[in-house]
Amino acid sequence: MANETKTLAGLHLNFWKQDEHTIHMSIKNPHAGKDAWLTSIEHTDKHEGTQMARTHNNLFRDLKSILEENGKW
């Protein structure tokens, strides 16, 4: 049986600051499937500290630091 990988490489990722508590992302897929999709990552501060479906504080913090380092925040 062939060894199957779970990694999908070659995607085109863009992310940007939407507001102080929201980072939007677009992902383009050159492989079979949907051409592109848009999603957001929010900090719980946007919802008075309540965890919601799109709140991911650790990921938000890491992406924000990348944007800050590149002068995009």
Secondary structure, DSSP 8 states (H G I E B T S, - for coil): -----------EEEEEEEETTEEEEEEE--SSS-SEEEEEEE-GGGGTT---TTB-HHHHHHHHHHHHHTT--
